[in-house]
Amino acid sequence: MDYLALIQKLNACHGPAGDERQIAATLKSLAEPYADECRMDTMGNLIVHKKGNGPKVMFAAHMDSIGIIATHIDKDGYISFGKLGGIHPESILHTPFRFKNGVTGVVSLRQKVDLKDMTINDLYLDIGAKDKEQASRLVQVGDTAVSRMPAYALESRLVSPYMDNRISCIAMLEALSIIREHTSDLYFVFTTQEELGLRGSKTAAFGIDPDYGIAIDVTLGDELDSTQKGSSLLGGGAAIKVMDNSVICHPEMVETLETLAVSSKIPCQRDVITGGGTDAGSIHLTRAGVLTGGISIPCRYIHSPVEMVEKSDVSATARLIAALAEKTF
């Protein structure tokens, strides 16, 4: 798959947490050729079903992104905003953001605030309006915006906003395209509102009631001096989750994934992080509990406009997803 072209296609969609309809429609069109059924649930989750007679296996990758929401327009046309998910002010200062209608603004800092003291409430968006009247014709309070930074390649690596978690959506699409024979009843779920507390996966898992659950997400990569934060390395292969702040993965799932990776000659490593979470956090607590694991793609600079991944890790993740989908439980 052309990962760069796909990430550009997905990032062209509007898809912040709570308004994922555009990206869901695009993912639906890409997944339909490999599915027996595609449907949307009440929360907006896209559920791609490949029917089987075996146990239910649910794969989940969230399609929502972090973003900002307009909260106030002042007399000079400047727009105050709040955050949707884990937005860090130092990561978005002086970067462009795009509203759903295409209006773009630049994030700026109020003049009386020192850089070292700034919070998200000290930032504002300048859309080039001359006054409140003009700005209000272009943007309304409650409108959401997403990063307009570009996606590009650096040798074997890709840089883009919203690798978290569009790159995992791409890995699931690739897995769908390479699955051959399977007995399990497979559900590939592109979930909503993960960035606001794992909301979409909670209702999707309740509705599907899977026997096995796998969250596909990014994990902390090997940034400079970051060895104490995460265990995964870019280029090290699919990262098999052991633990994060939302879940301790079932040992049986960790063992199953590692055995599949070795037998299929898929590069892999372990994923242990002491912060953050994934959809596994809500899936494993569904109903009477779900035997849950995770496969992660190492990523540098998470929740910034320049997240970085290694293409070979994406491929390894897709192959491991497919191997688990084809497994006879």
C-alpha positions, 0 to 999 in steps of 0.5 A: 500500500502507498501509506503516504497517499493514504495518510494524505487522503485520510487527513484531508477529511474532517475527523476530530473527536465527536465529528468523525463522519467525513473520515468514516465515509472515506474509510467505509469506501476503502473497506467495503471491497473486503467486507461482507457488511459495513455499518455505522452504530449510534456512536458513529463507529464504523463496523466492518464485518467479515463473517465466520462461524468461529469466535468473535474477534474484534479489532479496533483502531480509532479514527478520531483525532485531537483538535480544537473547538471555537469558544469565543470570537472577540471584537477584533475577530480573533477566536478563542478555543478549547481542546479536544483531547490531548492538545499541548500548547507548545506543539501547536503554537504558530501552526495552521488549523483548518475548520470543516468548511475550509477556513484556516487560521494560525495559532498565536499567543497573547502578547502579555503571556510568556512562553514558559507560562502559556496554557491552552487558554492563552492561545487564539486563532487568527483567521485573517478576519478584520472584526467580529462580524466578518469572523462570525460569517466564517466560523461559529462558536462550537465549530471544530478545527484540525491541523493543516500541517502536511504529510511527507516522507523522510526516507523510510519514515513518514511524518504527518499530523494524526498518525495517531491514529490514522496510521493504524486505520491504514494498517487495518485496511491493509490487513483486510486486503490480505486476509485469505481463509478464516474461521473467526467471525471478524469485526474491524471497528474504526472507533470514535471519540477515543481521544475523549476517553475511549468512548466509541470502543466502549459501546462498540464492544458492548454491541459486538460482545467479542470473545477476543479484542485487539486494540490497534494504536500507536505507542511512544517511539524512541525519541531522544532521551525518552528511554524511560517512557516506552519500550518500543523502537522505530523500525523494531516491528509490530509492538505487542502490547503488554501494558499501558495506563488503561490495560494490562493485556491478557497473558494469553493474548500476548503469548498468542501474538508473539507466537504468531509473529515468530511463526510468520516471521513478522518483526515484533517487539514488546510495548510497555508504557506507563502512561497513556491508553488505548481502546483496549482499556474499554474493550477488556472491561466490556460485559463480563470481560473480554480477552484483550491484547494490543498491537502498536505502531511505534511513533515519535512526537505523539500529539504534535503536528509532526508525528513520525512512523517507520513504514516497515512497522506499519507493514509488520502490524498489518501482517500480524493483524491478518495472522491473528484474523486467520488463526483458528482459535 
